[in-house]
Amino acid sequence: QVQLVESGGGLAQAGGSLRLSCVFSGGTFSMYAMGWFRQAPGKEREFVSYINWSGESTNYADSVKDRFTISRDNAKNTVYLLMNRLKPEDTAVYYCATGLRGNTADWWGQGTQVTVSS
């Protein structure tokens, strides 16, 4: 059973940075593409970023492109999301996911709260 555990959320000021981590267990991590999604209060969950199994292919939502960087360490079974130049509109619960199918996934983490103050 795949399990995902996020960490690294918290409070940041606008213009600041945070790095989220997601530890994978219950399978062979290097076989799975990984994604980050987020859900702000009163809004639908939205895609943030994707990374393929090797880390050679990535994709970003337009709203975070050039500010966020996704990466992975297959030796540590971990995927990261480095968030720079944070904006108040980045405030949301961030989820990592795998078993990706379009804008949904088979497995989700519990989420980590990111709050950006202006």
Residue frames as a rotation matrix with the C-alpha (Angstrom) as fourth column:
GLN 1
0.577 0.817 0.000 0.00
0.817 -0.577 0.000 0.00
0.000 0.000 -1.000 0.00
VAL 2
-0.301 -0.680 0.669 1.51
0.646 -0.661 -0.381 3.27
0.701 0.318 0.638 -1.14
GLN 3
0.586 0.405 -0.702 1.73
0.786 -0.496 0.370 5.93
-0.198 -0.768 -0.609 1.55
LEU 4
-0.094 -0.540 0.836 2.77
0.587 -0.709 -0.391 9.55
0.804 0.454 0.384 1.18
VAL 5
0.470 0.178 -0.864 3.72
0.854 -0.340 0.395 11.88
-0.223 -0.924 -0.312 4.02
GLU 6
0.322 -0.297 0.899 4.24
0.443 -0.792 -0.420 15.59
0.837 0.533 -0.124 3.39
SER 7
0.378 -0.207 -0.903 6.15
0.836 -0.344 0.428 18.03
-0.399 -0.916 0.043 5.56
GLY 8
-0.593 -0.785 0.176 7.64
0.797 -0.544 0.261 21.49
-0.109 0.295 0.949 5.37
GLY 9
0.112 0.691 0.714 4.57
0.602 -0.619 0.504 23.67
0.790 0.374 -0.485 5.28
GLY 10
-0.256 -0.157 -0.954 4.14
0.919 -0.346 -0.189 26.67
-0.301 -0.925 0.233 7.52
LEU 11
0.796 0.513 -0.320 3.88
0.448 -0.856 -0.257 30.43
-0.406 0.062 -0.912 7.56
ALA 12
-0.340 -0.892 0.300 5.93
0.909 -0.230 0.347 32.58
-0.241 0.390 0.889 5.21
GLN 13
0.021 0.271 -0.962 5.96
0.014 -0.963 -0.271 36.23
-1.000 -0.008 -0.024 4.24
ALA 14
0.939 0.300 0.170 5.27
0.195 -0.056 -0.979 37.30
-0.284 0.952 -0.111 0.71
GLY 15
0.631 -0.749 -0.203 8.49
-0.672 -0.397 -0.625 37.06
0.387 0.530 -0.754 -1.26
GLY 16
-0.024 -0.637 0.771 9.82
-0.890 0.365 0.274 34.33
-0.456 -0.679 -0.576 0.98
SER 17
-0.241 -0.192 -0.951 10.50
-0.701 0.712 0.034 30.65
0.671 0.675 -0.306 0.39
LEU 18
0.232 0.224 0.946 9.46
-0.783 0.620 0.045 27.26
-0.576 -0.752 0.320 1.69
ARG 19
-0.558 -0.355 -0.750 10.46
-0.725 0.649 0.232 23.74
0.404 0.673 -0.619 0.71
LEU 20
0.462 0.764 0.451 7.93
-0.855 0.519 -0.002 20.94
-0.235 -0.385 0.893 0.93
SER 21
-0.753 -0.636 -0.170 8.96
-0.656 0.745 0.119 17.30
0.051 0.202 -0.978 1.16
CYS 22
0.489 0.871 0.045 6.96
-0.871 0.490 -0.018 14.15
-0.038 -0.030 0.999 0.53
VAL 23
-0.635 -0.712 0.301 8.24
-0.720 0.686 0.104 10.75
-0.280 -0.151 -0.948 1.60
PHE 24
0.253 0.654 -0.713 6.95
-0.869 0.478 0.131 7.74
0.426 0.586 0.689 -0.33
SER 25
-0.696 -0.439 0.568 6.63
-0.620 0.767 -0.167 4.21
-0.362 -0.468 -0.806 1.04
GLY 26
0.067 0.762 0.645 4.92
-0.264 0.637 -0.724 0.97
-0.962 -0.122 0.244 0.11
GLY 27
0.921 0.206 0.329 6.29
0.245 0.349 -0.904 0.55
-0.301 0.914 0.271 -3.38
THR 28
-0.070 -0.953 0.293 9.22
0.937 0.038 0.347 1.16
-0.342 0.299 0.891 -5.69
PHE 29
0.283 0.242 -0.928 9.45
0.249 -0.953 -0.172 4.95
-0.926 -0.183 -0.330 -5.70
SER 30
-0.569 -0.658 -0.493 11.56
-0.269 -0.418 0.868 5.17
-0.777 0.626 0.061 -8.84
MET 31
-0.761 0.357 0.542 8.74
0.640 0.550 0.536 3.60
-0.107 0.755 -0.647 -10.86
TYR 32
0.201 0.963 -0.179 6.26
0.949 -0.236 -0.208 6.37
-0.242 -0.128 -0.962 -10.05
ALA 33
-0.451 -0.131 0.883 5.72
0.391 -0.918 0.064 9.81
0.802 0.374 0.466 -11.47
MET 34
-0.374 0.251 -0.893 4.85
0.898 -0.142 -0.416 12.28
-0.231 -0.958 -0.172 -8.71
GLY 35
-0.175 0.362 0.916 2.73
0.482 -0.780 0.400 15.39
0.859 0.511 -0.038 -8.53
TRP 36
-0.839 0.051 -0.542 1.95
0.461 -0.465 -0.756 18.28
-0.290 -0.884 0.366 -6.23
PHE 37
-0.148 0.862 0.485 -1.54
0.598 -0.313 0.738 19.73
0.788 0.400 -0.468 -5.98
ARG 38
-0.976 -0.108 -0.188 -3.06
0.217 -0.538 -0.815 22.40
-0.013 -0.836 0.549 -3.76
GLN 39
-0.066 0.991 0.113 -6.46
0.762 -0.023 0.648 23.43
0.645 0.129 -0.753 -2.47
ALA 40
-0.932 -0.172 0.319 -7.22
-0.014 -0.863 -0.506 26.89
0.362 -0.476 0.802 -1.18
PRO 41
-0.686 0.715 -0.137 -10.24
0.303 0.110 -0.947 27.58
-0.662 -0.691 -0.292 1.06
GLY 42
0.174 0.910 -0.376 -13.43
-0.156 -0.351 -0.923 27.63
-0.972 0.219 0.080 -0.96
LYS 43
0.133 -0.208 -0.969 -11.67
-0.977 -0.190 -0.093 26.56
-0.164 0.959 -0.229 -4.15
GLU 44
0.981 0.178 -0.076 -11.25
-0.192 0.945 -0.266 23.33
0.025 0.275 0.961 -6.03
ARG 45
0.364 -0.888 0.283 -8.05
0.173 0.363 0.916 21.36
-0.915 -0.284 0.286 -5.86
GLU 46
0.917 -0.095 -0.386 -5.64
-0.393 -0.364 -0.844 22.38
-0.060 0.927 -0.371 -8.60
PHE 47
0.687 -0.721 0.097 -2.53
0.714 0.643 -0.279 20.94
0.139 0.261 0.955 -10.19
VAL 48
0.790 -0.514 -0.334 0.76
-0.270 -0.781 0.563 22.57
-0.550 -0.355 -0.756 -9.22
SER 49
0.036 -0.881 -0.471 3.61
-0.996 -0.070 0.054 20.48
-0.081 0.467 -0.880 -10.60
TYR 50
0.968 0.219 0.124 4.62
-0.191 0.959 -0.207 17.08
-0.164 0.177 0.970 -12.00
ILE 51
-0.056 -0.987 -0.152 7.85
-0.967 0.016 0.253 15.13
-0.247 0.161 -0.956 -12.23
ASN 52
0.590 0.267 -0.762 8.42
-0.567 0.809 -0.156 11.89
0.574 0.524 0.629 -14.08
TRP 53
0.974 -0.089 -0.210 10.06
0.199 0.783 0.590 8.79
0.112 -0.616 0.780 -12.58
SER 54
0.242 -0.970 0.018 13.61
0.930 0.227 -0.290 9.84
0.278 0.087 0.957 -13.43
GLY 55
0.251 -0.105 -0.962 13.28
0.539 -0.810 0.229 13.55
-0.804 -0.576 -0.146 -12.74
GLU 56
-0.729 -0.636 0.255 14.15
0.534 -0.294 0.792 14.44
-0.429 0.714 0.554 -16.33
SER 57
-0.550 0.626 0.553 10.67
0.402 -0.382 0.832 15.70
0.732 0.680 -0.041 -17.19
THR 58
-0.673 0.349 -0.652 8.79
0.578 -0.301 -0.758 18.30
-0.461 -0.887 0.000 -15.18
ASN 59
-0.368 0.635 0.680 5.71
0.549 -0.442 0.710 20.43
0.751 0.634 -0.186 -15.67
TYR 60
-0.835 0.042 -0.549 4.20
0.461 -0.492 -0.738 23.39
-0.301 -0.869 0.392 -13.81
ALA 61
0.360 0.932 0.043 0.96
0.907 -0.339 -0.250 25.29
-0.218 0.128 -0.967 -13.59
ASP 62
0.110 -0.299 0.948 1.28
0.602 -0.739 -0.303 28.73
0.791 0.604 0.099 -15.17
SER 63
0.823 0.346 0.451 0.61
-0.092 -0.702 0.706 30.35
0.561 -0.622 -0.546 -11.80
VAL 64
0.835 -0.533 0.133 3.80
-0.078 0.125 0.989 28.89
-0.544 -0.837 0.062 -10.27
LYS 65
0.669 -0.601 0.438 6.07
0.719 0.374 -0.585 28.60
0.188 0.706 0.682 -13.28
ASP 66
0.084 -0.797 0.598 9.47
0.262 -0.562 -0.785 30.25
0.961 0.222 0.162 -12.73
ARG 67
0.126 -0.044 0.991 8.83
-0.845 -0.528 0.084 30.42
0.520 -0.848 -0.104 -8.96
PHE 68
0.575 0.156 0.803 8.44
-0.634 0.705 0.317 26.77
-0.517 -0.691 0.505 -7.91
THR 69
-0.188 -0.663 -0.724 10.82
-0.882 0.439 -0.172 23.88
0.432 0.606 -0.668 -8.60
ILE 70
0.827 0.436 0.355 9.95
-0.536 0.801 0.267 20.21
-0.168 -0.411 0.896 -8.28
SER 71
-0.168 -0.889 -0.427 12.68
-0.840 0.356 -0.410 17.64
0.516 0.289 -0.806 -7.77
ARG 72
0.896 0.441 0.057 13.13
-0.408 0.766 0.497 14.12
0.175 -0.468 0.866 -6.47
ASP 73
-0.297 -0.936 0.191 15.72
-0.951 0.271 -0.147 11.94
0.086 -0.225 -0.971 -4.79
ASN 74
0.456 0.547 -0.702 15.04
-0.561 0.789 0.250 8.33
0.691 0.280 0.667 -5.68
ALA 75
-0.429 -0.676 -0.599 17.60
0.149 0.601 -0.785 7.14
0.891 -0.426 -0.157 -3.14
LYS 76
-0.994 0.071 0.078 15.59
-0.095 -0.293 -0.951 8.82
-0.045 -0.954 0.298 -0.37
ASN 77
-0.497 0.864 0.080 12.12
0.847 0.463 0.262 8.03
0.190 0.198 -0.962 -1.75
THR 78
-0.091 0.369 -0.925 11.36
0.590 -0.728 -0.348 11.72
-0.802 -0.578 -0.152 -1.54
VAL 79
-0.067 0.131 0.989 9.91
0.875 -0.468 0.121 14.38
0.479 0.874 -0.083 -3.81
TYR 80
-0.479 -0.219 -0.850 10.39
0.676 -0.710 -0.197 18.07
-0.561 -0.669 0.488 -3.08
LEU 81
0.394 0.491 0.777 8.70
0.813 -0.581 -0.045 21.32
0.429 0.649 -0.628 -4.00
LEU 82
-0.548 -0.614 -0.568 10.84
0.764 -0.644 -0.040 24.41
-0.341 -0.456 0.822 -3.57
MET 83
0.453 0.799 0.395 8.62
0.864 -0.503 0.026 27.48
0.220 0.329 -0.918 -3.52
ASN 84
-0.635 -0.708 -0.308 10.27
0.735 -0.677 0.040 30.85
-0.237 -0.201 0.950 -4.06
ARG 85
-0.967 0.229 0.117 8.84
-0.183 -0.932 0.313 34.38
0.180 0.282 0.942 -4.30
LEU 86
-0.605 0.767 -0.212 5.74
0.796 0.580 -0.172 33.24
-0.009 -0.273 -0.962 -2.48
LYS 87
-0.752 0.492 0.439 2.54
-0.264 -0.835 0.483 35.20
0.604 0.248 0.757 -2.89
PRO 88
-0.617 0.594 0.516 -0.54
-0.641 0.000 -0.767 35.38
-0.456 -0.805 0.381 -0.63
GLU 89
0.353 0.814 -0.462 -2.48
-0.934 0.278 -0.224 33.56
-0.054 0.510 0.858 -3.36
ASP 90
-0.320 -0.515 -0.795 -0.19
-0.453 0.820 -0.349 30.55
0.832 0.248 -0.497 -2.85
THR 91
-0.642 0.150 0.752 -1.90
-0.733 0.165 -0.660 29.99
-0.223 -0.975 0.004 0.52
ALA 92
0.346 0.707 -0.616 -3.41
-0.777 0.584 0.234 26.51
0.525 0.398 0.752 0.42
VAL 93
0.414 -0.246 0.877 -3.12
-0.437 0.791 0.428 22.95
-0.799 -0.560 0.220 1.64
TYR 94
0.031 -0.530 -0.847 -0.49
-0.990 0.102 -0.100 21.26
0.140 0.842 -0.522 -0.52
TYR 95
0.640 0.259 0.724 -0.77
-0.374 0.927 0.000 17.57
-0.671 -0.271 0.690 -1.36
CYS 96
-0.563 -0.692 -0.452 1.66
-0.791 0.294 0.537 15.23
-0.238 0.660 -0.713 -3.01
ALA 97
0.518 0.801 0.299 0.19
-0.556 0.581 -0.594 12.46
-0.650 0.142 0.746 -5.08
THR 98
-0.704 -0.670 -0.236 1.08
-0.619 0.417 0.665 9.51
-0.347 0.614 -0.709 -7.26
GLY 99
-0.567 0.571 0.594 -0.66
0.670 0.739 -0.071 7.10
-0.480 0.358 -0.801 -9.55
LEU 100
-0.577 0.266 -0.772 -1.50
-0.252 -0.957 -0.141 10.21
-0.777 0.113 0.620 -11.54
ARG 101
-0.431 0.546 0.719 -4.53
0.882 0.424 0.206 10.15
-0.193 0.722 -0.664 -13.85
GLY 102
0.088 0.411 0.908 -5.12
0.582 -0.760 0.288 13.57
0.808 0.503 -0.306 -15.35
ASN 103
-0.241 -0.112 0.964 -6.07
-0.471 -0.855 -0.217 15.94
0.849 -0.507 0.153 -12.56
THR 104
0.717 0.413 0.562 -6.56
-0.690 0.300 0.659 13.18
0.104 -0.860 0.500 -10.04
ALA 105
-0.364 -0.901 -0.235 -4.49
-0.745 0.433 -0.508 10.38
0.560 -0.010 -0.829 -8.53
ASP 106
0.229 0.405 -0.885 -4.70
0.098 0.895 0.435 6.99
0.969 -0.186 0.165 -6.90
TRP 107
0.219 -0.251 -0.943 -2.77
0.954 0.256 0.153 7.94
0.203 -0.933 0.296 -3.75
TRP 108
0.412 -0.002 0.911 -2.61
0.011 -1.000 -0.007 11.18
0.911 0.013 -0.412 -1.80
GLY 109
-0.712 -0.597 -0.368 -0.74
0.459 0.001 -0.889 12.45
0.531 -0.802 0.273 1.20
GLN 110
-0.050 0.710 -0.702 -2.49
0.993 -0.043 -0.114 14.03
-0.112 -0.702 -0.703 4.15
GLY 111
0.530 0.192 0.826 -1.55
0.500 -0.858 -0.121 17.54
0.685 0.477 -0.550 3.05
THR 112
-0.275 -0.615 -0.739 0.54
0.941 -0.330 -0.076 20.31
-0.197 -0.716 0.669 4.56
GLN 113
0.739 0.664 -0.111 -0.69
0.645 -0.746 -0.167 23.85
-0.194 0.052 -0.980 5.14
VAL 114
-0.529 -0.813 0.242 1.14
0.847 -0.525 0.084 26.74
0.059 0.250 0.967 3.51
THR 115
0.663 0.703 -0.259 0.14
0.725 -0.689 -0.014 30.25
-0.188 -0.178 -0.966 4.57
VAL 116
-0.431 -0.782 0.449 1.67
0.865 -0.500 -0.040 33.32
0.256 0.371 0.892 2.96
SER 117
0.352 0.522 -0.777 1.15
0.742 -0.661 -0.108 36.67
-0.570 -0.539 -0.621 4.65
SER 118
0.482 -0.106 0.870 1.26
0.697 -0.556 -0.453 39.95
0.532 0.824 -0.194 2.77
